[in-house]
Amino acid sequence: MQYDFRKYHYKSINAATDEERAAINQELKDMYGSLPDTEKEEFNRQLQVFLAKEMGRLKSDYESVKGGLGDN
C-alpha cells in the first residue's frame, strides 16, 4: 500500500490553528493505529522516506534563499 503523506503535510501547512494541526496529526496516528502489525513497518518506512525528501527539499530551498541574500 502507498500512503499519501504529502496530503497530510499540505493540510498541516494550511491549518489555521494549532488545534486543527493537532487534529491532522491525530488522524495520522489513528491511521497508523488501525493498521495490522504487518503493515506498520511499511508505513514507517514510507514516512521516513517522505520526511527525508521533504527535509532535503527544505534545506535546498533555504540554501538558495540564503545564497541570494549574500553575506550579512
C-alpha positions in Angstrom: 0.0 0.0 0.0 1.2 3.5 -0.8 0.5 6.2 1.8 -0.1 9.9 0.8 1.9 11.8 3.4 2.1 14.8 1.1 -1.7 15.3 1.5 -1.3 15.4 5.3 1.7 17.6 5.0 -0.1 20.2 2.9 -3.2 20.1 5.2 -0.9 20.8 8.2 0.9 23.7 6.4 -2.5 25.2 5.6 -4.0 24.6 9.1 -5.5 27.8 10.5 -4.9 26.9 14.2 -2.7 24.7 16.3 -5.9 22.7 17.2 -6.5 22.0 13.5 -2.9 20.9 13.1 -3.2 18.6 16.1 -6.3 17.1 14.6 -4.4 16.3 11.4 -1.6 14.7 13.4 -4.2 12.7 15.3 -5.7 11.5 12.1 -2.3 10.1 11.0 -1.8 8.5 14.4 -5.3 6.9 14.2 -4.5 5.6 10.7 -1.3 4.0 12.0 -3.1 2.5 15.0 -5.7 0.9 12.7 -3.0 -0.8 10.6 -2.2 -4.5 11.1 1.2 -5.0 12.6 2.5 -6.4 9.3 1.7 -3.0 7.6 3.1 -0.7 10.3 6.7 -1.3 9.3 6.0 -0.3 5.7 4.0 2.8 6.9 7.1 3.8 9.0 9.5 3.2 6.1 7.4 5.3 3.7 7.1 8.1 6.3 10.8 8.2 6.9 11.4 8.4 3.1 8.9 11.2 2.8 10.4 13.1 5.7 14.0 12.7 4.4 12.9 14.0 0.9 10.9 16.9 2.4 13.8 17.9 4.7 16.2 17.8 1.8 13.9 20.0 -0.3 13.5 22.5 2.6 17.3 22.6 3.1 17.8 23.2 -0.7 15.2 26.0 -0.6 16.8 27.6 2.4 20.3 27.5 0.9 19.1 29.1 -2.3 17.3 31.9 -0.4 20.3 32.3 1.9 22.6 32.4 -1.1 20.5 35.1 -2.7 20.8 37.3 0.4 24.6 37.5 0.3 26.8 37.5 3.4 25.1 39.6 6.0 
